[in-house]
Amino acid sequence: MDAKIGKFFDSIGDFFTGGDQIPWCDSDIVAGCEREVAKAEKGSSDDLKSECIMRLSWALVHSRRPEDIQRGIAMLEASLGGSSSPLQMREKLYLLAVGYYRSGDFPRSRQLVDRCLEIAPDWRQALTLKKTIEEKITKDGVIGIGIAATAVGVLVGGIAAALARKG
């Protein structure tokens, strides 16, 4: 019983805080990936450079810092045209979807995850992200409706109070 009550309060907390299953990344990891890219650019193979840049992109879009997320989005968008395989394209689209989700652009994130699912319809990570995005959009809609209903209630209450004083 206590476990159920705890889960209930956790779910309420998640509702208001936006809890999701997408991992976060520390600035130490971002810095490590940046060093890796810098080292790879000094004479490594194109494949190794590409791997290092993908790891850095992953770290950036999973960062808690908005400027890192925007940098990750820019890197991924710049590299989309150079994706030779469907697997690479799928990975980049997914990371872009994460970046846009983290930056609050849910419609763009959903659009990208849908493109990702066109390439790999059963990919669990993308399906989970899509569900998370849709829940976030629904939750934001519910909160918006609640705010609007409260504003209407306050307005109607104010009008009723004003009319009561006149009468």
Z-matrix of the N, CA and C atoms (Angstrom, degrees):
N
C 1 1.458
C 2 1.530 1 110.93
N 3 1.357 2 116.42 1 -46.38
C 4 1.466 3 120.12 2 178.96
C 5 1.524 4 111.25 3 -60.94
N 6 1.331 5 116.50 4 -37.52
C 7 1.469 6 120.73 5 179.47
C 8 1.523 7 110.53 6 -63.89
N 9 1.348 8 116.53 7 -40.02
C 10 1.465 9 120.19 8 179.01
C 11 1.526 10 111.04 9 -66.01
N 12 1.322 11 116.27 10 -40.14
C 13 1.468 12 120.07 11 178.83
C 14 1.527 13 109.66 12 -65.44
N 15 1.342 14 116.06 13 -41.81
C 16 1.464 15 120.10 14 177.57
C 17 1.514 16 112.04 15 -61.12
N 18 1.340 17 116.21 16 -43.24
C 19 1.469 18 120.42 17 178.06
C 20 1.525 19 111.04 18 -63.10
N 21 1.335 20 115.97 19 -39.21
C 22 1.460 21 120.81 20 179.32
C 23 1.528 22 110.27 21 -60.36
N 24 1.346 23 116.87 22 -48.15
C 25 1.465 24 120.22 23 -179.64
C 26 1.527 25 111.72 24 -67.91
N 27 1.333 26 117.40 25 -34.38
C 28 1.473 27 120.42 26 175.47
C 29 1.516 28 110.43 27 -63.15
N 30 1.345 29 116.54 28 -41.98
C 31 1.463 30 119.10 29 -179.11
C 32 1.525 31 111.02 30 -67.24
N 33 1.327 32 117.25 31 -35.60
C 34 1.467 33 120.27 32 176.18
C 35 1.527 34 109.32 33 -65.87
N 36 1.327 35 116.53 34 -42.47
C 37 1.472 36 120.44 35 177.63
C 38 1.517 37 111.17 36 -61.53
N 39 1.333 38 116.73 37 -42.98
C 40 1.466 39 121.05 38 177.97
C 41 1.522 40 110.94 39 -62.00
N 42 1.342 41 116.28 40 -37.49
C 43 1.460 42 120.43 41 -179.48
C 44 1.524 43 110.23 42 -59.64
N 45 1.332 44 116.68 43 -44.04
C 46 1.460 45 119.63 44 -176.14
C 47 1.523 46 113.42 45 -86.14
N 48 1.327 47 118.47 46 -24.24
C 49 1.459 48 120.00 47 -179.05
C 50 1.514 49 112.53 48 -98.04
N 51 1.319 50 118.41 49 -11.43
C 52 1.460 51 120.76 50 179.62
C 53 1.512 52 112.73 51 79.88
N 54 1.324 53 118.08 52 32.00
C 55 1.456 54 121.40 53 179.26
C 56 1.514 55 111.27 54 -57.02
N 57 1.315 56 116.69 55 135.55
C 58 1.456 57 120.71 56 178.45
C 59 1.527 58 108.85 57 -143.15
N 60 1.313 59 115.66 58 176.96
C 61 1.459 60 121.38 59 -175.64
C 62 1.527 61 112.79 60 -95.24
N 63 1.323 62 118.12 61 1.96
C 64 1.456 63 121.75 62 -176.64
C 65 1.529 64 108.84 63 -79.32
N 66 1.338 65 116.85 64 127.39
C 67 1.470 66 118.84 65 -176.96
C 68 1.526 67 112.90 66 -70.05
N 69 1.320 68 115.34 67 155.62
C 70 1.459 69 122.77 68 174.72
C 71 1.517 70 108.13 69 -102.27
N 72 1.302 71 116.46 70 163.36
C 73 1.460 72 121.56 71 -179.00
C 74 1.531 73 109.13 72 -130.29
N 75 1.323 74 116.78 73 135.38
C 76 1.463 75 121.76 74 179.07
C 77 1.525 76 111.60 75 -78.05
N 78 1.321 77 115.46 76 158.03
C 79 1.463 78 120.18 77 178.69
C 80 1.528 79 111.34 78 -65.37
N 81 1.346 80 117.06 79 -25.85
C 82 1.481 81 120.59 80 177.17
C 83 1.525 82 110.28 81 -63.23
N 84 1.310 83 116.73 82 -40.32
C 85 1.463 84 121.01 83 -179.73
C 86 1.527 85 109.65 84 -68.64
N 87 1.335 86 116.85 85 -41.72
C 88 1.469 87 120.74 86 177.26
C 89 1.524 88 109.55 87 -59.15
N 90 1.341 89 116.31 88 -46.94
C 91 1.468 90 120.44 89 -179.58
C 92 1.533 91 110.74 90 -61.70
N 93 1.331 92 117.30 91 -40.26
C 94 1.462 93 121.04 92 177.99
C 95 1.521 94 111.80 93 -63.11
N 96 1.317 95 116.61 94 -41.41
C 97 1.473 96 120.98 95 178.01
C 98 1.524 97 111.02 96 -66.63
N 99 1.340 98 116.71 97 -36.80
C 100 1.471 99 120.05 98 177.51
C 101 1.527 100 110.82 99 -63.77
N 102 1.338 101 116.52 100 -41.32
C 103 1.471 102 120.34 101 177.18
C 104 1.529 103 110.36 102 -63.65
N 105 1.332 104 115.88 103 -40.18
C 106 1.465 105 121.60 104 178.57
C 107 1.530 106 111.17 105 -60.28
N 108 1.334 107 116.63 106 -44.21
C 109 1.467 108 121.34 107 179.65
C 110 1.525 109 109.98 108 -64.73
N 111 1.330 110 116.37 109 -45.19
C 112 1.470 111 120.37 110 -179.88
C 113 1.529 112 110.56 111 -60.04
N 114 1.313 113 116.52 112 -41.59
C 115 1.477 114 121.32 113 179.17
C 116 1.536 115 110.16 114 -66.95
N 117 1.324 116 117.30 115 -41.92
C 118 1.471 117 121.88 116 -178.18
C 119 1.526 118 111.60 117 -66.77
N 120 1.333 119 116.59 118 -30.33
C 121 1.468 120 119.89 119 -178.95
C 122 1.527 121 112.33 120 -72.47
N 123 1.317 122 117.22 121 -11.30
C 124 1.465 123 121.72 122 180.00
C 125 1.526 124 110.92 123 -93.36
N 126 1.318 125 116.08 124 58.45
C 127 1.452 126 119.75 125 172.01
C 128 1.515 127 117.46 126 99.23
N 129 1.319 128 118.84 127 7.17
C 130 1.467 129 120.02 128 178.81
C 131 1.525 130 110.24 129 -80.62
N 132 1.321 131 115.66 130 169.13
C 133 1.468 132 121.01 131 178.69
C 134 1.526 133 110.08 132 -67.66
N 135 1.327 134 115.46 133 158.35
C 136 1.464 135 120.38 134 178.48
C 137 1.522 136 111.39 135 -61.37
N 138 1.342 137 116.54 136 -35.77
C 139 1.465 138 120.19 137 179.42
C 140 1.525 139 110.98 138 -63.49
N 141 1.333 140 116.72 139 -43.60
C 142 1.466 141 120.52 140 179.87
C 143 1.526 142 110.05 141 -66.06
N 144 1.323 143 117.83 142 -42.05
C 145 1.469 144 121.43 143 177.73
C 146 1.528 145 109.54 144 -59.36
N 147 1.331 146 115.92 145 -45.36
C 148 1.454 147 121.32 146 -179.24
C 149 1.530 148 111.09 147 -61.49
N 150 1.341 149 117.25 148 -43.56
C 151 1.472 150 121.29 149 177.86
C 152 1.521 151 111.16 150 -61.05
N 153 1.332 152 116.32 151 -44.51
C 154 1.467 153 120.58 152 -179.03
C 155 1.527 154 110.86 153 -64.55
N 156 1.323 155 116.71 154 -40.35
C 157 1.464 156 120.69 155 179.18
C 158 1.527 157 110.46 156 -66.27
N 159 1.333 158 117.28 157 -37.77
C 160 1.470 159 119.99 158 177.32
C 161 1.531 160 110.89 159 -65.25
N 162 1.343 161 116.91 160 -40.91
C 163 1.475 162 119.66 161 177.45
C 164 1.521 163 110.45 162 -63.38
N 165 1.341 164 116.52 163 -41.72
C 166 1.465 165 119.82 164 178.12
C 167 1.526 166 110.04 165 -64.14
N 168 1.326 167 117.59 166 -42.79
C 169 1.469 168 121.24 167 178.27
C 170 1.524 169 110.66 168 -59.48
N 171 1.339 170 116.26 169 -43.77
C 172 1.472 171 120.93 170 177.26
C 173 1.518 172 110.17 171 -57.94
N 174 1.342 173 115.71 172 -49.04
C 175 1.464 174 119.93 173 -177.83
C 176 1.527 175 111.06 174 -62.62
N 177 1.320 176 117.12 175 -40.78
C 178 1.467 177 120.38 176 -178.10
C 179 1.529 178 112.51 177 -65.54
N 180 1.329 179 118.21 178 -46.10
C 181 1.473 180 118.74 179 -177.77
C 182 1.526 181 112.19 180 -73.20
N 183 1.335 182 117.34 181 -15.56
C 184 1.465 183 120.87 182 176.61
C 185 1.530 184 112.44 183 -98.23
N 186 1.331 185 116.31 184 4.93
C 187 1.462 186 121.33 185 -179.15
C 188 1.524 187 111.10 186 -73.35
N 189 1.311 188 115.83 187 159.11
C 190 1.468 189 120.69 188 175.48
C 191 1.530 190 111.01 189 -87.16
N 192 1.328 191 117.40 190 -9.34
C 193 1.463 192 121.74 191 -177.21
C 194 1.533 193 109.90 192 -93.18
N 195 1.334 194 117.90 193 121.06
C 196 1.463 195 121.02 194 -178.54
C 197 1.530 196 113.97 195 -55.48
N 198 1.337 197 116.75 196 -36.42
C 199 1.470 198 118.64 197 -179.83
C 200 1.528 199 111.59 198 -67.50
N 201 1.328 200 117.62 199 -32.77
C 202 1.468 201 120.82 200 175.03
C 203 1.527 202 110.07 201 -66.27
N 204 1.324 203 116.04 202 -44.03
C 205 1.473 204 120.83 203 -179.39
C 206 1.529 205 109.62 204 -59.86
N 207 1.333 206 116.68 205 -45.37
C 208 1.467 207 120.13 206 179.96
C 209 1.528 208 111.02 207 -63.85
N 210 1.318 209 116.93 208 -37.83
C 211 1.467 210 120.66 209 177.55
C 212 1.527 211 110.92 210 -65.07
N 213 1.324 212 116.15 211 -40.70
C 214 1.460 213 120.86 212 177.88
C 215 1.523 214 111.36 213 -63.56
N 216 1.334 215 116.48 214 -42.92
C 217 1.466 216 120.82 215 178.17
C 218 1.527 217 109.88 216 -60.52
N 219 1.333 218 116.43 217 -45.71
C 220 1.470 219 120.48 218 -179.06
C 221 1.533 220 111.11 219 -62.14
N 222 1.334 221 116.84 220 -42.89
C 223 1.472 222 120.68 221 179.11
C 224 1.524 223 110.87 222 -62.03
N 225 1.323 224 116.50 223 -44.87
C 226 1.464 225 120.77 224 -178.19
C 227 1.526 226 111.60 225 -66.87
N 228 1.328 227 116.57 226 -43.32
C 229 1.463 228 119.06 227 179.23
C 230 1.527 229 111.27 228 -62.95
N 231 1.340 230 116.13 229 -38.28
C 232 1.467 231 120.39 230 179.05
C 233 1.529 232 111.56 231 -66.17
N 234 1.333 233 116.64 232 -29.42
C 235 1.469 234 120.04 233 -175.82
C 236 1.531 235 113.59 234 -94.06
N 237 1.339 236 117.95 235 -5.30
C 238 1.467 237 120.36 236 -176.70
C 239 1.525 238 112.94 237 -58.72
N 240 1.317 239 117.10 238 -41.95
C 241 1.461 240 120.76 239 -178.13
C 242 1.524 241 112.94 240 -63.35
N 243 1.322 242 117.06 241 -26.92
C 244 1.460 243 120.65 242 -178.09
C 245 1.514 244 114.58 243 -89.17
N 246 1.319 245 117.81 244 11.22
C 247 1.468 246 121.24 245 -179.31
C 248 1.521 247 109.01 246 -78.71
N 249 1.323 248 114.72 247 115.26
C 250 1.468 249 118.88 248 -176.36
C 251 1.522 250 112.99 249 -87.83
N 252 1.315 251 117.30 250 -32.61
C 253 1.461 252 119.53 251 -175.77
C 254 1.526 253 110.86 252 -111.31
N 255 1.330 254 116.80 253 154.71
C 256 1.473 255 119.89 254 175.82
C 257 1.537 256 111.84 255 -60.02
N 258 1.337 257 116.83 256 -33.37
C 259 1.466 258 120.25 257 179.46
C 260 1.529 259 110.50 258 -64.03
N 261 1.337 260 116.73 259 -44.08
C 262 1.469 261 120.45 260 177.65
C 263 1.523 262 110.52 261 -62.61
N 264 1.319 263 116.28 262 -43.88
C 265 1.464 264 121.12 263 -179.82
C 266 1.524 265 109.80 264 -61.82
N 267 1.315 266 117.50 265 -43.31
C 268 1.465 267 122.74 266 179.08
C 269 1.530 268 110.06 267 -59.32
N 270 1.335 269 116.61 268 -46.75
C 271 1.467 270 120.92 269 -179.09
C 272 1.526 271 111.50 270 -62.16
N 273 1.317 272 116.20 271 -44.85
C 274 1.463 273 120.10 272 -178.34
C 275 1.522 274 111.34 273 -67.25
N 276 1.318 275 117.23 274 -41.66
C 277 1.466 276 120.50 275 177.72
C 278 1.531 277 110.85 276 -62.41
N 279 1.336 278 115.77 277 -41.06
C 280 1.466 279 119.86 278 178.81
C 281 1.533 280 110.63 279 -62.52
N 282 1.343 281 115.95 280 -47.59
C 283 1.468 282 119.13 281 -179.24
C 284 1.528 283 111.19 282 -64.44
N 285 1.325 284 116.72 283 -37.43
C 286 1.471 285 119.57 284 174.73
C 287 1.528 286 110.90 285 -61.82
N 288 1.326 287 116.35 286 -41.83
C 289 1.466 288 120.70 287 178.61
C 290 1.531 289 110.21 288 -61.60
N 291 1.330 290 117.08 289 -40.98
C 292 1.476 291 121.07 290 177.08
C 293 1.526 292 109.40 291 -62.54
N 294 1.336 293 116.39 292 -45.67
C 295 1.461 294 120.35 293 -179.30
C 296 1.522 295 112.18 294 -60.08
N 297 1.319 296 116.29 295 -46.08
C 298 1.471 297 119.25 296 179.15
C 299 1.530 298 111.23 297 -67.78
N 300 1.339 299 117.13 298 -34.04
C 301 1.465 300 120.06 299 175.56
C 302 1.530 301 109.66 300 -62.23
N 303 1.331 302 115.63 301 -48.60
C 304 1.466 303 120.41 302 -178.94
C 305 1.529 304 111.94 303 -62.93
N 306 1.338 305 116.93 304 -30.44
C 307 1.462 306 119.11 305 -179.17
C 308 1.532 307 111.94 306 -88.16
N 309 1.341 308 117.12 307 -1.02
C 310 1.461 309 120.85 308 174.32
C 311 1.517 310 115.18 309 91.66
N 312 1.331 311 117.95 310 4.83
C 313 1.467 312 121.31 311 178.24
C 314 1.535 313 108.06 312 -92.19
N 315 1.323 314 116.01 313 76.80
C 316 1.462 315 121.79 314 -173.53
C 317 1.526 316 113.82 315 -66.59
N 318 1.344 317 119.14 316 -40.34
C 319 1.469 318 118.03 317 177.96
C 320 1.539 319 112.25 318 -61.30
N 321 1.337 320 117.19 319 -43.26
C 322 1.472 321 120.62 320 178.39
C 323 1.523 322 109.94 321 -64.74
N 324 1.317 323 117.32 322 -40.43
C 325 1.456 324 121.53 323 178.70
C 326 1.527 325 110.54 324 -61.16
N 327 1.334 326 116.46 325 -44.52
C 328 1.467 327 120.31 326 -179.92
C 329 1.529 328 110.68 327 -64.31
N 330 1.318 329 116.59 328 -39.92
C 331 1.465 330 121.59 329 178.29
C 332 1.544 331 110.37 330 -59.93
N 333 1.309 332 116.96 331 -44.84
C 334 1.467 333 121.37 332 -179.26
C 335 1.528 334 111.94 333 -68.63
N 336 1.331 335 117.15 334 -40.24
C 337 1.460 336 119.06 335 179.92
C 338 1.528 337 109.71 336 -68.57
N 339 1.322 338 117.80 337 -31.45
C 340 1.472 339 120.54 338 174.87
C 341 1.527 340 110.54 339 -64.98
N 342 1.332 341 116.71 340 -41.61
C 343 1.478 342 120.07 341 176.53
C 344 1.524 343 110.37 342 -62.64
N 345 1.302 344 115.77 343 -38.35
C 346 1.469 345 121.77 344 178.16
C 347 1.529 346 109.85 345 -62.87
N 348 1.317 347 116.40 346 -42.29
C 349 1.469 348 121.02 347 -179.15
C 350 1.528 349 112.47 348 -72.41
N 351 1.326 350 117.77 349 -20.42
C 352 1.469 351 120.00 350 172.50
C 353 1.530 352 109.77 351 -66.04
N 354 1.328 353 116.05 352 -34.48
C 355 1.465 354 121.23 353 179.90
C 356 1.532 355 110.45 354 -78.01
N 357 1.339 356 115.96 355 -42.80
C 358 1.467 357 121.31 356 -177.30
C 359 1.531 358 108.80 357 -136.20
N 360 1.337 359 117.94 358 84.86
C 361 1.470 360 121.96 359 -173.32
C 362 1.536 361 115.37 360 -60.96
N 363 1.323 362 118.15 361 -25.65
C 364 1.466 363 120.51 362 -176.59
C 365 1.524 364 113.31 363 -102.78
N 366 1.326 365 118.41 364 11.56
C 367 1.459 366 120.75 365 -175.54
C 368 1.522 367 109.80 366 -70.56
N 369 1.321 368 115.32 367 112.55
C 370 1.467 369 122.07 368 -172.39
C 371 1.535 370 112.84 369 -59.06
N 372 1.342 371 117.43 370 -42.07
C 373 1.470 372 119.66 371 -179.40
C 374 1.527 373 111.03 372 -59.56
N 375 1.321 374 116.46 373 -45.44
C 376 1.461 375 120.63 374 -179.03
C 377 1.528 376 110.72 375 -67.18
N 378 1.319 377 117.06 376 -39.08
C 379 1.466 378 120.35 377 178.08
C 380 1.530 379 110.72 378 -63.66
N 381 1.334 380 116.39 379 -40.48
C 382 1.461 381 121.12 380 178.35
C 383 1.523 382 110.64 381 -65.30
N 384 1.339 383 116.23 382 -42.63
C 385 1.458 384 119.89 383 178.21
C 386 1.523 385 110.52 384 -63.11
N 387 1.317 386 117.47 385 -42.68
C 388 1.470 387 120.51 386 179.39
C 389 1.529 388 110.50 387 -60.16
N 390 1.327 389 116.44 388 -43.54
C 391 1.475 390 120.49 389 178.60
C 392 1.533 391 110.11 390 -62.49
N 393 1.332 392 116.89 391 -42.15
C 394 1.462 393 121.72 392 179.28
C 395 1.524 394 110.78 393 -62.43
N 396 1.330 395 116.47 394 -43.17
C 397 1.469 396 121.42 395 179.34
C 398 1.527 397 109.78 396 -62.61
N 399 1.325 398 116.48 397 -47.11
C 400 1.466 399 120.05 398 -178.21
C 401 1.525 400 111.60 399 -64.04
N 402 1.340 401 116.89 400 -38.12
C 403 1.467 402 120.26 401 176.80
C 404 1.529 403 110.41 402 -64.11
N 405 1.324 404 115.76 403 -40.68
C 406 1.472 405 120.47 404 179.90
C 407 1.532 406 110.65 405 -64.50
N 408 1.330 407 116.63 406 -43.77
C 409 1.469 408 120.99 407 178.91
C 410 1.532 409 109.85 408 -62.54
N 411 1.326 410 116.85 409 -42.92
C 412 1.468 411 121.53 410 178.76
C 413 1.523 412 110.71 411 -63.86
N 414 1.339 413 116.00 412 -45.97
C 415 1.460 414 120.59 413 -179.48
C 416 1.520 415 111.02 414 -61.43
N 417 1.335 416 116.66 415 -44.46
C 418 1.462 417 120.11 416 179.21
C 419 1.524 418 110.88 417 -62.51
N 420 1.338 419 116.62 418 -35.80
C 421 1.457 420 120.72 419 176.86
C 422 1.511 421 111.57 420 -65.44
N 423 1.339 422 116.98 421 -42.64
C 424 1.467 423 121.80 422 179.18
C 425 1.525 424 110.03 423 -63.81
N 426 1.332 425 117.06 424 -43.76
C 427 1.462 426 120.28 425 179.23
C 428 1.525 427 109.92 426 -64.85
N 429 1.334 428 117.07 427 -40.55
C 430 1.467 429 121.25 428 177.84
C 431 1.512 430 111.90 429 -61.08
N 432 1.322 431 116.49 430 -43.14
C 433 1.463 432 121.20 431 178.04
C 434 1.526 433 109.98 432 -63.75
N 435 1.332 434 116.20 433 -41.07
C 436 1.467 435 120.46 434 178.67
C 437 1.518 436 111.95 435 -62.67
N 438 1.320 437 117.11 436 -41.63
C 439 1.469 438 121.28 437 178.58
C 440 1.527 439 109.79 438 -65.61
N 441 1.332 440 116.41 439 -44.34
C 442 1.469 441 120.29 440 179.54
C 443 1.524 442 110.77 441 -62.75
N 444 1.333 443 116.82 442 -42.99
C 445 1.475 444 120.63 443 -179.90
C 446 1.531 445 110.23 444 -64.09
N 447 1.313 446 116.93 445 -39.27
C 448 1.469 447 120.83 446 178.17
C 449 1.524 448 110.18 447 -64.35
N 450 1.340 449 116.31 448 -43.88
C 451 1.468 450 119.82 449 179.72
C 452 1.526 451 110.84 450 -61.99
N 453 1.323 452 117.01 451 -43.07
C 454 1.468 453 120.97 452 178.12
C 455 1.528 454 109.68 453 -62.85
N 456 1.330 455 116.78 454 -42.81
C 457 1.470 456 120.84 455 179.21
C 458 1.521 457 112.14 456 -60.99
N 459 1.330 458 116.18 457 -42.84
C 460 1.467 459 120.45 458 179.00
C 461 1.530 460 109.77 459 -65.32
N 462 1.323 461 117.19 460 -42.48
C 463 1.462 462 122.01 461 179.53
C 464 1.534 463 111.16 462 -62.27
N 465 1.329 464 116.02 463 -48.47
C 466 1.466 465 120.95 464 179.20
C 467 1.525 466 110.19 465 -63.12
N 468 1.329 467 117.03 466 -41.47
C 469 1.465 468 120.68 467 178.30
C 470 1.522 469 111.63 468 -62.74
N 471 1.346 470 115.41 469 -40.17
C 472 1.470 471 119.81 470 178.35
C 473 1.511 472 111.81 471 -64.92
N 474 1.319 473 117.01 472 -41.83
C 475 1.472 474 121.60 473 178.51
C 476 1.527 475 109.93 474 -64.72
N 477 1.331 476 116.23 475 -44.01
C 478 1.470 477 120.21 476 179.93
C 479 1.534 478 110.80 477 -62.88
N 480 1.321 479 116.40 478 -40.18
C 481 1.465 480 120.31 479 179.32
C 482 1.520 481 110.59 480 -65.89
N 483 1.341 482 116.10 481 -41.21
C 484 1.469 483 120.29 482 178.82
C 485 1.525 484 110.86 483 -63.83
N 486 1.339 485 116.61 484 -41.78
C 487 1.468 486 120.95 485 179.56
C 488 1.539 487 110.58 486 -66.86
N 489 1.332 488 115.55 487 -37.19
C 490 1.465 489 118.88 488 179.81
C 491 1.514 490 111.55 489 -65.49
N 492 1.333 491 117.01 490 -36.64
C 493 1.461 492 120.98 491 179.21
C 494 1.532 493 111.79 492 -69.47
N 495 1.323 494 115.69 493 -35.07
C 496 1.482 495 120.04 494 179.88
C 497 1.524 496 111.27 495 -69.58
N 498 1.324 497 114.72 496 -36.92
C 499 1.462 498 120.02 497 -173.17
C 500 1.453 499 114.72 498 -82.60
